[in-house]
Amino acid sequence: MNIVFLGGKQAGVIGLLTLLARGDKVSTVVAYDDYVRMIATEQFGLPTFSSVKNVDWDMPWDLIVSVHGREIVPNDILASTRLGGINVHPCLYACKGAKPVAKFLKSTAYPKASVGVHWMTDRVDEGEVIHEVFVDVVGCKTEVEVYNALYPYYCGALLDALTIIEG
């Protein structure tokens, strides 16, 4: 697939590397931090942008993949791709929106965290869930500990969602 990748932080790096290892053609990267920007440009020579507003959406993209993205992607951009867009999100079932792991630690959902993948819409984290993996995080007391427990599951959740999409 010809993919536009949106991502940030360690989870964004995991998502980008997962797509590249799978053999997808990641043609453009919207990098929300230096971690993703450095991997994309220095290791793989991929063009990077700081916002979806700077990408040429007239290209024949198949899919937008967002892993810790920071922008709401407008419907006209989602519609410009063959399949739309997917978002990988921690604790999706319990804590949508910004700072999900912080919300999760304060919620009644604890100790079952998750990594979910859903279709993107112009409403934050409201698209249909494609796949979600649940992870027992007993003993994790901080955001860093929960994220560290979840990171290994980002690859599998993304790969499983892509397999479901490809049918």
N, C-alpha and C positions, 0 to 999 in steps of 0.2 A: 504494500500500500504506500501511497505517497502522502506523507504525514507532515503536518505543521505541529510542532511540539511547543507547549507552554509549560514552563516549570521554574521552580525555585528551591533553594536549600538542598539538603541531602536527599530528600525524597525526590526532588526534581532530577537530580543526577541519577538516582536509581531508575526512574522512569525512562530517561533518555537512553541510558545504557541498555535497558531491557529491550527497547524498540530496536536499537542498532544491533544487538546480539541476535534478535529474532530475524533480522534481515530486512526489516522494513526500510523504505527510503524516507529518511527524515530530511526533508529538503530545506526547511526553515525552522529556526528556533527562536521563540520569544523567551529570553532569559531574564528572570526577575531578580537575579543576583549574580555575583561573580563566580560562584561555584559552577552554576550551569553554563554561564558564558565561557568560562575558561575551558571546560571539558568540550563544549561544542566547537569553539574556534581553534584552540590549540591542539587538541587531540584528533579532531575529525574534520577540521576545515569547513565547518558549516556556517552559513550566514546567520547572524543573530540580530535581533531587534529588541527594543525595550518595551514595546507595546504592540498589541494586535492592530492598533491603528496605523502602524508603519508597514504592515505586510501587504504585498500585492495579492489581493483576494481574487483576482481574475485568473489566477493560475489554476490548473486542473487538480486541485487537492482532493484526496479521498476522505481524510479524517483529521480532525483536530484532537490531539491528546493533551490534556492538562493534568499536571501533577504538582500540586501546591502552586497553582496559578493565582494571580492576584487581580485579575480583571473579570468583569462580567462581559462575556462575549455576546455582542448583539445578535439578534435573530437573523439579520441580513447576512452577517458573516457566517453563522452556522449553516444557513441555507445555501451558501456559495460553495460548500463542499459536497461531495457525493453522498457521504454518510452522516454528516453533521459533526458533533463533537462529544467526547467523553471526558469525564473528570474522575480522578482518583482522589479519594477523600478519607481521612481517618475518622473513625467513630461516626460514620454517616448515619446509621440507624438512630443514633441518640442525639447527635450534636452537629447540626448543619451550620454553615456560615463560618465566620472567622473564629480563630482560636478554639477549634473543636476539642483538642485534648485538655485544655484548661477547663472548658465547660464539662467535659466528661469526668474529670477528677472530682468535680463538685456535684455530679449527678447521681441519681439512683441506679444508673446503668452499670456503674463500676461493680465488678472487676472484668466485665466482658467488653473489651475494646474491639475495633474492627478496622478493616481496610475495605472500603466499598468503591465500586465503579458505577457511575450513573451517566445517563445521557445528559448533555448540557442543554439548558434552556436559558432564557434571559432572566430567569428568577433563580437566585442563588441556591444551589444544591437541591432543587425541586424536581429534577428530571427523573424519569423511571430508572430504578436500580437494575443494573445488568447482572452484577455479581457482588457478593460481599463475603469476606472471610472473617470469622470471629476468633479472637485471640484472648486467652486467659492472661490477665496482667496482674494477678495477685502478687503483692509485694512491691509493685511499682507505685511509688508515692509522688513522683515529680513528672512534669511534662517530658523532660529528657528521658527518664526511664521508660515511660510509656512509648514514646517515639522509637527508642532503641529496640523495644520489644516488637514494635510493628514493622520497622524497616524491612526485615527479611520477607514479610508477606506482601509488600508492594509489588514485587516482580510477579509472583504467582497470581495475585488478583488481577493485575493488568493482562497477563498472558491468558488467563482463563476468560476474561471479558472479551478480548480480541477473538479468541476461538469461538465464543458464542456469537459475536457479531458476524463473523465470517460464515457461520452456520455449517 
